[in-house]
Amino acid sequence: MKFLRFLQLALFLAFFPVLAFPVFGQYRVGISGSIPIDKLESMDSALVVADPAQRLDLLKRLGIDTDVAEAATSPSFSHDIEIQPLHTQSGKLYGIVSLPCGTNWASLYLLEEAGTNAWHTVDHVALDCFHGTPTYRLISFAPGENAIFVEHANSGHGSGEVEDKATIYTIVNGRMHEVLSTIDYRCTWGLTDGSPAVEESSSFLQISSRVIEETRITSQDGVPLRAERRIWRWQATQAAFKATPFSTVPK
Protein backbone atom coordinates (compact mmCIF):
# COMPACT_ATOMS: atom_id res chain seq x y z
CA MET A 1 0.00 0.00 0.00
CA LYS A 2 2.79 2.44 0.87
CA PHE A 3 4.56 1.63 -2.42
CA LEU A 4 1.39 2.47 -4.35
CA ARG A 5 1.08 5.78 -2.52
CA PHE A 6 4.69 6.66 -3.39
CA LEU A 7 4.03 5.70 -7.03
CA GLN A 8 0.96 7.95 -7.04
CA LEU A 9 3.06 10.79 -5.68
CA ALA A 10 5.65 10.35 -8.43
CA LEU A 11 3.00 10.35 -11.16
CA PHE A 12 1.24 13.34 -9.61
CA LEU A 13 4.42 15.37 -9.50
CA ALA A 14 5.14 14.47 -13.12
CA PHE A 15 1.83 15.73 -14.50
CA PHE A 16 0.52 18.37 -12.09
CA PRO A 17 1.94 21.77 -11.11
CA VAL A 18 3.61 21.81 -7.72
CA LEU A 19 4.87 24.48 -5.39
CA ALA A 20 8.38 24.15 -3.94
CA PHE A 21 9.81 26.60 -1.47
CA PRO A 22 12.78 26.51 0.90
CA VAL A 23 12.29 25.42 4.49
CA PHE A 24 15.42 25.60 6.65
CA GLY A 25 17.69 25.14 3.65
CA GLN A 26 15.69 22.27 2.16
CA TYR A 27 12.67 22.11 -0.15
CA ARG A 28 9.11 21.12 0.65
CA VAL A 29 6.91 19.99 -2.20
CA GLY A 30 3.18 20.64 -2.15
CA ILE A 31 0.34 21.94 -4.28
CA SER A 32 -0.83 25.49 -4.75
CA GLY A 33 -4.38 26.45 -3.86
CA SER A 34 -7.34 24.16 -3.32
CA ILE A 35 -7.44 20.56 -4.49
CA PRO A 36 -9.88 20.53 -7.41
CA ILE A 37 -12.84 18.15 -7.29
CA ASP A 38 -11.84 16.08 -10.28
CA LYS A 39 -11.20 12.47 -11.18
CA LEU A 40 -11.02 10.17 -8.16
CA GLU A 41 -7.45 9.17 -8.93
CA SER A 42 -6.36 12.82 -9.25
CA MET A 43 -7.87 13.76 -5.89
CA ASP A 44 -6.27 10.77 -4.21
CA SER A 45 -2.86 11.67 -5.64
CA ALA A 46 -3.24 15.29 -4.54
CA LEU A 47 -3.96 14.19 -0.97
CA VAL A 48 -0.47 12.67 -0.78
CA VAL A 49 1.25 16.06 -1.12
CA ALA A 50 -1.44 18.39 0.26
CA ASP A 51 -1.17 20.00 3.66
CA PRO A 52 -3.82 19.46 6.39
CA ALA A 53 -5.72 22.64 5.51
CA GLN A 54 -6.00 21.61 1.86
CA ARG A 55 -7.15 18.11 2.82
CA LEU A 56 -9.75 19.56 5.17
CA ASP A 57 -11.00 21.95 2.48
CA LEU A 58 -11.43 19.12 -0.04
CA LEU A 59 -13.26 16.85 2.40
CA LYS A 60 -15.69 19.61 3.33
CA ARG A 61 -16.38 20.48 -0.32
CA LEU A 62 -17.12 16.80 -0.97
CA GLY A 63 -19.80 16.99 1.70
CA ILE A 64 -18.08 15.29 4.63
CA ASP A 65 -19.19 16.49 8.05
CA THR A 66 -16.97 19.30 9.32
CA ASP A 67 -16.20 17.72 12.70
CA VAL A 68 -15.31 14.40 11.06
CA ALA A 69 -13.11 16.10 8.45
CA GLU A 70 -11.33 18.17 11.10
CA ALA A 71 -10.58 15.11 13.23
CA ALA A 72 -9.30 13.12 10.22
CA THR A 73 -6.97 15.90 9.04
CA SER A 74 -5.61 16.81 12.46
CA PRO A 75 -1.77 16.82 12.52
CA SER A 76 -1.90 14.31 15.38
CA PHE A 77 -3.08 11.61 12.93
CA SER A 78 -0.54 10.30 10.44
CA HIS A 79 -2.67 7.72 8.64
CA ASP A 80 -3.48 8.25 4.99
CA ILE A 81 -6.79 9.51 3.68
CA GLU A 82 -7.61 7.54 0.55
CA ILE A 83 -10.07 7.92 -2.30
CA GLN A 84 -10.72 4.85 -4.45
CA PRO A 85 -13.06 4.11 -7.35
CA LEU A 86 -15.86 1.67 -6.60
CA HIS A 87 -17.58 -0.22 -9.42
CA THR A 88 -21.14 -1.49 -9.03
CA GLN A 89 -23.40 -4.08 -10.61
CA SER A 90 -25.39 -1.34 -12.32
CA GLY A 91 -22.24 -0.14 -14.08
CA LYS A 92 -22.32 3.19 -12.27
CA LEU A 93 -19.03 4.38 -10.80
CA TYR A 94 -18.85 5.50 -7.18
CA GLY A 95 -15.97 6.51 -4.97
CA ILE A 96 -15.04 5.53 -1.44
CA VAL A 97 -13.25 7.92 0.93
CA SER A 98 -11.54 6.24 3.89
CA LEU A 99 -10.74 8.45 6.86
CA PRO A 100 -8.42 7.47 9.74
CA CYS A 101 -9.47 7.22 13.36
CA GLY A 102 -10.26 10.67 14.70
CA THR A 103 -12.10 10.96 18.00
CA ASN A 104 -12.41 7.17 18.46
CA TRP A 105 -14.04 6.70 15.03
CA ALA A 106 -12.87 5.96 11.51
CA SER A 107 -15.22 6.60 8.59
CA LEU A 108 -16.01 5.37 5.10
CA TYR A 109 -17.86 7.88 2.91
CA LEU A 110 -19.52 6.94 -0.36
CA LEU A 111 -19.11 9.41 -3.24
CA GLU A 112 -21.58 9.62 -6.11
CA GLU A 113 -20.88 11.40 -9.37
CA ALA A 114 -23.09 14.48 -9.60
CA GLY A 115 -21.75 15.48 -13.02
CA THR A 116 -18.61 15.01 -15.07
CA ASN A 117 -15.90 14.59 -12.43
CA ALA A 118 -18.14 16.26 -9.86
CA TRP A 119 -18.55 14.22 -6.69
CA HIS A 120 -20.55 14.46 -3.49
CA THR A 121 -21.08 12.19 -0.49
CA VAL A 122 -24.34 10.24 -0.39
CA ASP A 123 -23.79 7.75 2.45
CA HIS A 124 -21.28 6.78 5.13
CA VAL A 125 -20.54 4.36 7.96
CA ALA A 126 -18.69 5.13 11.20
CA LEU A 127 -16.27 2.47 12.50
CA ASP A 128 -15.49 2.29 16.22
CA CYS A 129 -11.74 2.43 16.91
CA PHE A 130 -11.83 1.49 20.61
CA HIS A 131 -9.82 -1.69 20.06
CA GLY A 132 -7.57 -0.37 17.29
CA THR A 133 -7.83 0.90 13.74
CA PRO A 134 -10.33 -1.00 11.54
CA THR A 135 -9.13 -2.13 8.13
CA TYR A 136 -10.97 -2.35 4.85
CA ARG A 137 -10.40 -3.67 1.35
CA LEU A 138 -12.34 -3.85 -1.87
CA ILE A 139 -13.35 -7.29 -3.07
CA SER A 140 -15.02 -8.30 -6.31
CA PHE A 141 -18.06 -10.56 -6.67
CA ALA A 142 -18.13 -10.30 -10.48
CA PRO A 143 -16.19 -8.45 -13.20
CA GLY A 144 -16.83 -4.73 -12.79
CA GLU A 145 -18.48 -5.08 -9.36
CA ASN A 146 -16.88 -4.17 -6.01
CA ALA A 147 -17.91 -4.59 -2.41
CA ILE A 148 -16.34 -3.13 0.72
CA PHE A 149 -14.97 -5.61 3.26
CA VAL A 150 -14.40 -4.04 6.69
CA GLU A 151 -12.57 -5.98 9.41
CA HIS A 152 -11.78 -5.36 13.09
CA ALA A 153 -14.33 -2.59 13.72
CA ASN A 154 -15.04 -2.63 17.44
CA SER A 155 -18.58 -3.73 18.20
CA GLY A 156 -18.53 -3.91 21.99
CA HIS A 157 -16.41 -3.85 25.12
CA GLY A 158 -16.88 -4.07 28.85
CA SER A 159 -15.45 -5.60 32.00
CA GLY A 160 -13.31 -8.50 30.87
CA GLU A 161 -14.47 -8.60 27.25
CA VAL A 162 -13.85 -6.91 23.91
CA GLU A 163 -15.12 -7.86 20.47
CA ASP A 164 -14.74 -6.66 16.89
CA LYS A 165 -16.76 -7.45 13.81
CA ALA A 166 -16.29 -7.89 10.08
CA THR A 167 -18.84 -6.50 7.64
CA ILE A 168 -19.30 -6.55 3.87
CA TYR A 169 -21.16 -3.69 2.20
CA THR A 170 -22.50 -3.63 -1.35
CA ILE A 171 -23.72 -0.48 -3.10
CA VAL A 172 -27.37 -0.34 -4.16
CA ASN A 173 -28.97 2.89 -5.38
CA GLY A 174 -26.34 5.07 -3.75
CA ARG A 175 -26.49 3.38 -0.34
CA MET A 176 -24.17 1.01 1.50
CA HIS A 177 -26.03 -2.23 2.25
CA GLU A 178 -24.76 -4.72 4.84
CA VAL A 179 -24.72 -8.21 3.32
CA LEU A 180 -22.44 -10.00 5.81
CA SER A 181 -21.74 -9.25 9.46
CA THR A 182 -19.99 -11.44 12.01
CA ILE A 183 -17.71 -11.25 15.03
CA ASP A 184 -14.13 -11.56 13.77
CA TYR A 185 -12.37 -11.09 17.13
CA ARG A 186 -13.38 -11.73 20.71
CA CYS A 187 -11.26 -11.67 23.83
CA THR A 188 -12.45 -12.52 27.34
CA TRP A 189 -10.43 -12.62 30.52
CA GLY A 190 -11.10 -13.10 34.21
CA LEU A 191 -10.95 -9.86 36.12
CA THR A 192 -11.86 -11.49 39.44
CA ASP A 193 -10.23 -14.93 39.26
CA GLY A 194 -7.22 -13.86 37.18
CA SER A 195 -7.83 -16.51 34.50
CA PRO A 196 -5.80 -15.99 31.30
CA ALA A 197 -7.35 -14.37 28.26
CA VAL A 198 -9.20 -16.52 25.74
CA GLU A 199 -9.11 -15.11 22.20
CA GLU A 200 -11.12 -16.02 19.11
CA SER A 201 -9.74 -14.54 15.91
CA SER A 202 -11.10 -15.06 12.40
CA SER A 203 -9.48 -14.69 9.00
CA PHE A 204 -11.34 -14.68 5.67
CA LEU A 205 -10.50 -16.04 2.23
CA GLN A 206 -12.60 -15.44 -0.87
CA ILE A 207 -12.46 -18.81 -2.61
CA SER A 208 -14.80 -17.98 -5.51
CA SER A 209 -16.88 -15.04 -6.70
CA ARG A 210 -19.54 -15.32 -3.98
CA VAL A 211 -18.11 -17.85 -1.55
CA ILE A 212 -16.01 -16.81 1.45
CA GLU A 213 -14.20 -19.14 3.82
CA GLU A 214 -13.83 -18.12 7.48
CA THR A 215 -11.22 -19.75 9.71
CA ARG A 216 -11.44 -19.09 13.45
CA ILE A 217 -8.54 -19.78 15.82
CA THR A 218 -9.22 -20.03 19.55
CA SER A 219 -6.25 -19.58 21.86
CA GLN A 220 -5.61 -19.10 25.55
CA ASP A 221 -2.70 -17.15 26.96
CA GLY A 222 -1.26 -17.08 23.43
CA VAL A 223 -1.42 -20.88 22.96
CA PRO A 224 -3.70 -22.14 20.13
CA LEU A 225 -6.41 -24.49 21.37
CA ARG A 226 -8.45 -25.27 18.25
CA ALA A 227 -9.19 -24.20 14.70
CA GLU A 228 -12.66 -24.11 13.15
CA ARG A 229 -13.91 -23.30 9.69
CA ARG A 230 -17.16 -22.37 8.01
CA ILE A 231 -18.33 -21.21 4.58
CA TRP A 232 -20.30 -18.09 3.74
CA ARG A 233 -22.35 -18.39 0.53
CA TRP A 234 -24.34 -15.74 -1.30
CA GLN A 235 -28.10 -16.23 -1.11
CA ALA A 236 -29.69 -14.49 -4.06
CA THR A 237 -33.22 -14.61 -2.60
CA GLN A 238 -32.04 -12.80 0.56
CA ALA A 239 -29.41 -10.65 -1.18
CA ALA A 240 -26.99 -11.52 1.61
CA PHE A 241 -24.43 -14.09 2.71
CA LYS A 242 -25.39 -17.02 4.92
CA ALA A 243 -22.91 -19.14 6.87
CA THR A 244 -22.70 -22.87 7.48
CA PRO A 245 -22.02 -24.04 11.07
CA PHE A 246 -18.39 -24.11 12.20
CA SER A 247 -16.61 -27.44 11.85
CA THR A 248 -13.35 -28.43 13.53
CA VAL A 249 -10.21 -28.30 11.39
CA PRO A 250 -8.22 -31.53 11.93
CA LYS A 251 -4.74 -31.05 13.40
C-alpha positions in Angstrom: 0.0 0.0 0.0 2.8 2.4 0.9 4.6 1.6 -2.4 1.4 2.5 -4.3 1.1 5.8 -2.5 4.7 6.7 -3.4 4.0 5.7 -7.0 1.0 8.0 -7.0 3.1 10.8 -5.7 5.7 10.4 -8.4 3.0 10.4 -11.2 1.2 13.3 -9.6 4.4 15.4 -9.5 5.1 14.5 -13.1 1.8 15.7 -14.5 0.5 18.4 -12.1 1.9 21.8 -11.1 3.6 21.8 -7.7 4.9 24.5 -5.4 8.4 24.1 -3.9 9.8 26.6 -1.5 12.8 26.5 0.9 12.3 25.4 4.5 15.4 25.6 6.6 17.7 25.1 3.6 15.7 22.3 2.2 12.7 22.1 -0.1 9.1 21.1 0.7 6.9 20.0 -2.2 3.2 20.6 -2.1 0.3 21.9 -4.3 -0.8 25.5 -4.7 -4.4 26.4 -3.9 -7.3 24.2 -3.3 -7.4 20.6 -4.5 -9.9 20.5 -7.4 -12.8 18.1 -7.3 -11.8 16.1 -10.3 -11.2 12.5 -11.2 -11.0 10.2 -8.2 -7.4 9.2 -8.9 -6.4 12.8 -9.3 -7.9 13.8 -5.9 -6.3 10.8 -4.2 -2.9 11.7 -5.6 -3.2 15.3 -4.5 -4.0 14.2 -1.0 -0.5 12.7 -0.8 1.3 16.1 -1.1 -1.4 18.4 0.3 -1.2 20.0 3.7 -3.8 19.5 6.4 -5.7 22.6 5.5 -6.0 21.6 1.9 -7.1 18.1 2.8 -9.7 19.6 5.2 -11.0 21.9 2.5 -11.4 19.1 0.0 -13.3 16.9 2.4 -15.7 19.6 3.3 -16.4 20.5 -0.3 -17.1 16.8 -1.0 -19.8 17.0 1.7 -18.1 15.3 4.6 -19.2 16.5 8.0 -17.0 19.3 9.3 -16.2 17.7 12.7 -15.3 14.4 11.1 -13.1 16.1 8.5 -11.3 18.2 11.1 -10.6 15.1 13.2 -9.3 13.1 10.2 -7.0 15.9 9.0 -5.6 16.8 12.5 -1.8 16.8 12.5 -1.9 14.3 15.4 -3.1 11.6 12.9 -0.5 10.3 10.4 -2.7 7.7 8.6 -3.5 8.3 5.0 -6.8 9.5 3.7 -7.6 7.5 0.5 -10.1 7.9 -2.3 -10.7 4.9 -4.4 -13.1 4.1 -7.3 -15.9 1.7 -6.6 -17.6 -0.2 -9.4 -21.1 -1.5 -9.0 -23.4 -4.1 -10.6 -25.4 -1.3 -12.3 -22.2 -0.1 -14.1 -22.3 3.2 -12.3 -19.0 4.4 -10.8 -18.8 5.5 -7.2 -16.0 6.5 -5.0 -15.0 5.5 -1.4 -13.2 7.9 0.9 -11.5 6.2 3.9 -10.7 8.5 6.9 -8.4 7.5 9.7 -9.5 7.2 13.4 -10.3 10.7 14.7 -12.1 11.0 18.0 -12.4 7.2 18.5 -14.0 6.7 15.0 -12.9 6.0 11.5 -15.2 6.6 8.6 -16.0 5.4 5.1 -17.9 7.9 2.9 -19.5 6.9 -0.4 -19.1 9.4 -3.2 -21.6 9.6 -6.1 -20.9 11.4 -9.4 -23.1 14.5 -9.6 -21.8 15.5 -13.0 -18.6 15.0 -15.1 -15.9 14.6 -12.4 -18.1 16.3 -9.9 -18.5 14.2 -6.7 -20.5 14.5 -3.5 -21.1 12.2 -0.5 -24.3 10.2 -0.4 -23.8 7.8 2.4 -21.3 6.8 5.1 -20.5 4.4 8.0 -18.7 5.1 11.2 -16.3 2.5 12.5 -15.5 2.3 16.2 -11.7 2.4 16.9 -11.8 1.5 20.6 -9.8 -1.7 20.1 -7.6 -0.4 17.3 -7.8 0.9 13.7 -10.3 -1.0 11.5 -9.1 -2.1 8.1 -11.0 -2.4 4.9 -10.4 -3.7 1.4 -12.3 -3.8 -1.9 -13.3 -7.3 -3.1 -15.0 -8.3 -6.3 -18.1 -10.6 -6.7 -18.1 -10.3 -10.5 -16.2 -8.5 -13.2 -16.8 -4.7 -12.8 -18.5 -5.1 -9.4 -16.9 -4.2 -6.0 -17.9 -4.6 -2.4 -16.3 -3.1 0.7 -15.0 -5.6 3.3 -14.4 -4.0 6.7 -12.6 -6.0 9.4 -11.8 -5.4 13.1 -14.3 -2.6 13.7 -15.0 -2.6 17.4 -18.6 -3.7 18.2 -18.5 -3.9 22.0 -16.4 -3.9 25.1 -16.9 -4.1 28.8 -15.4 -5.6 32.0 -13.3 -8.5 30.9 -14.5 -8.6 27.3 -13.9 -6.9 23.9 -15.1 -7.9 20.5 -14.7 -6.7 16.9 -16.8 -7.5 13.8 -16.3 -7.9 10.1 -18.8 -6.5 7.6 -19.3 -6.5 3.9 -21.2 -3.7 2.2 -22.5 -3.6 -1.3 -23.7 -0.5 -3.1 -27.4 -0.3 -4.2 -29.0 2.9 -5.4 -26.3 5.1 -3.8 -26.5 3.4 -0.3 -24.2 1.0 1.5 -26.0 -2.2 2.3 -24.8 -4.7 4.8 -24.7 -8.2 3.3 -22.4 -10.0 5.8 -21.7 -9.3 9.5 -20.0 -11.4 12.0 -17.7 -11.2 15.0 -14.1 -11.6 13.8 -12.4 -11.1 17.1 -13.4 -11.7 20.7 -11.3 -11.7 23.8 -12.5 -12.5 27.3 -10.4 -12.6 30.5 -11.1 -13.1 34.2 -10.9 -9.9 36.1 -11.9 -11.5 39.4 -10.2 -14.9 39.3 -7.2 -13.9 37.2 -7.8 -16.5 34.5 -5.8 -16.0 31.3 -7.4 -14.4 28.3 -9.2 -16.5 25.7 -9.1 -15.1 22.2 -11.1 -16.0 19.1 -9.7 -14.5 15.9 -11.1 -15.1 12.4 -9.5 -14.7 9.0 -11.3 -14.7 5.7 -10.5 -16.0 2.2 -12.6 -15.4 -0.9 -12.5 -18.8 -2.6 -14.8 -18.0 -5.5 -16.9 -15.0 -6.7 -19.5 -15.3 -4.0 -18.1 -17.8 -1.5 -16.0 -16.8 1.5 -14.2 -19.1 3.8 -13.8 -18.1 7.5 -11.2 -19.8 9.7 -11.4 -19.1 13.4 -8.5 -19.8 15.8 -9.2 -20.0 19.5 -6.2 -19.6 21.9 -5.6 -19.1 25.6 -2.7 -17.2 27.0 -1.3 -17.1 23.4 -1.4 -20.9 23.0 -3.7 -22.1 20.1 -6.4 -24.5 21.4 -8.5 -25.3 18.2 -9.2 -24.2 14.7 -12.7 -24.1 13.2 -13.9 -23.3 9.7 -17.2 -22.4 8.0 -18.3 -21.2 4.6 -20.3 -18.1 3.7 -22.4 -18.4 0.5 -24.3 -15.7 -1.3 -28.1 -16.2 -1.1 -29.7 -14.5 -4.1 -33.2 -14.6 -2.6 -32.0 -12.8 0.6 -29.4 -10.6 -1.2 -27.0 -11.5 1.6 -24.4 -14.1 2.7 -25.4 -17.0 4.9 -22.9 -19.1 6.9 -22.7 -22.9 7.5 -22.0 -24.0 11.1 -18.4 -24.1 12.2 -16.6 -27.4 11.9 -13.3 -28.4 13.5 -10.2 -28.3 11.4 -8.2 -31.5 11.9 -4.7 -31.0 13.4 
